[in-house]
Amino acid sequence: MKTTEEDISHTAINGGKENTDNTNRKEKEKTKEQHQDNEEFGDKIGEKNNNELRLLHININGIPMTKEDRKNDQIFQALAQNKIDIVGLTEINRYWPKMNEKDRWRQRTQGWWETSKTTMAYNTKDSTNSTFQPGGTMITSIGKPAHRIDETGKDETGLGRWTWQKMKGKRNIRLRIISAYRPCIPSTAGPTTAYSQQQRYLNIINDKRDPRQAFLEDLGKNIEKWHNDGDQIILMADLNTDVTNKEIKLWRERHRLKDVYISEFPNIKIPATYHKGKNTIDTIMVSHSIKIEKAGFLAFGDIPSDHRGLWLDVTYQTAFGHNMQRLIKPQARRLKSNNPIVRNNWIKLYKLFIKNNNLDEQLIQLESEIIPGEDMTENQQQRYNKILQLRHEGIRFADKRCRKLKMGGVPFSPEVKKAGQRIEFWKGVITKKRGAKYP
C-alpha cells in the first residue's frame, strides 16, 4: 500500500503512543473504585460534544418478531436518551425474508430518526421456514455519520457473522465500522444454533475448521486487508470468550488492534458483559490511530437485553479528519399529500378556517369594489394584504392539525408507562432470583 504524507501526518496526530493527549491520559492513573458487576463501568456516559461520535455495541438477544412489541420502543428510547450516533447489534435472531413486510427493520423504525442507514447480515446459506434464526448482525448509523457512508458490506460467506459500513472523510481518511458475532459452543447441540448453522456450511465446502476458529481467521484476514488499504477500524464484537485471554490478546496484536477497555482502564478488573457470566465476552477494538475520548459499559437493564451496552466516544477529527458541520434539522411536515386521509383532513380544516374568518366573502366584496383598469386604493391594498395574511394563517392552522406526529420518544400514556415499569420490575426480580445480574 502506498502511504501518503497526509496519511502519516494523520496517524502521527491522532494515533498511538505518539499522541500527546493520549499519553497524558494514560499517565493519569485510573484509580476509580471497583465497580459492582451490575453497575455502570468506566466513564459516565452523560452528554457529548457536537464534534464527537458516539458508538454503542450490544448483543440485543433477539429483535422482536413484531413492530408492536414494547422492546422496540425500549431500544429506541435507550438510543435516544444516550445520544447514540452509530449502534452495532449482534445476535439479531431473525431470518428477515420470512418477516412480514410491516415488521421489517426499515418499517418498524420509520419515524425514529430524520436520517439513518442500516446494514444487516443474516445466514443466507441455511434455509428455514421460521422467522427465528439464531445469530446475525446489524449496524445503524443515525444523523450526521449516515451522510458519510461510502460503502457497506457483510460477511462474504453469507453466514451473517459480521457486517460493516465504511465512511469517508477528508484527505482520503476512511473509517470502517464492523459489528461481529462469534458463535458460542452450544450447551446442547441443537440444529438451529449459530454454531451448528456455520458447522453445516463448513462441512458442505469441506472446510475442517471449527466455526469459532474460522470466525477469527476469516475476520482477521479481512481486517488485515482493510488496514493495508488504509482504513481505520472500529470492531464491535461479541466474541463469546474472555477477551482478556491469551488467544484473543494474540489475535488482537496480530491484526494491529487495541481493546478500548483494556487500554483505557488498565488497573481495573473489567466486569462481565453477560448477566449470567463472569467474564468480559463483548468488546470494542480499534486501530491505534483512533483516539478514545471516553468509554464505558452501561448497567445491565439499561438496554433491553441480557448483555451490557458498550459505548465509545471519538472525535470527528479522529474519525474523519475534520469536524463536521452541525446539521440543522428541518421541522417535520404533517401534511402528506400522498395520504388521502391526511390530505382530506387538511382540506376540511382549511375550509373551516376560511369560513370562520369570512375570507371568501371578504375577497368577493373587495373584488366588486375594484374598478377595472385602475390601481387599488390604499385602503383596498391594506384589506387585500390582510386577506393574504389570514390565508397564510389558515394554511398553518391546517398544517398543524391535519396529522399527529408519532415520534416514539415518549410513552404512549401514563397507564402504558406504569404497566411497562411493572413488567420490567418483575423481569428484574426473576432475573435476580435465577442468579443473574440486574441493577
Secondary structure as UniProt FT lines:
FT   HELIX           5..14
FT   TURN            16..18
FT   HELIX           20..27
FT   TURN            37..38
FT   STRAND          41..42
FT   TURN            50..51
FT   STRAND          52..59
FT   TURN            67..68
FT   HELIX           70..81
FT   TURN            82..83
FT   STRAND          86..90
FT   HELIX           96..98
FT   HELIX           101..103
FT   HELIX           105..108
FT   TURN            109..112
FT   STRAND          116..121
FT   STRAND          137..142
FT   HELIX           144..148
FT   STRAND          149..154
FT   TURN            156..157
FT   STRAND          162..168
FT   HELIX           170..172
FT   STRAND          174..181
FT   TURN            191..192
FT   HELIX           194..204
FT   TURN            205..206
FT   HELIX           211..228
FT   TURN            229..230
FT   STRAND          231..238
FT   TURN            243..244
FT   HELIX           246..254
FT   TURN            255..256
FT   STRAND          257..259
FT   HELIX           260..264
FT   TURN            266..267
FT   TURN            275..276
FT   STRAND          282..287
FT   TURN            288..289
FT   STRAND          294..297
FT   TURN            300..301
FT   STRAND          309..315
FT   HELIX           316..320
FT   TURN            337..338
FT   HELIX           340..356
FT   TURN            357..358
FT   HELIX           359..369
FT   TURN            372..373
FT   HELIX           378..401
FT   HELIX           414..433
FT   TURN            434..435
//
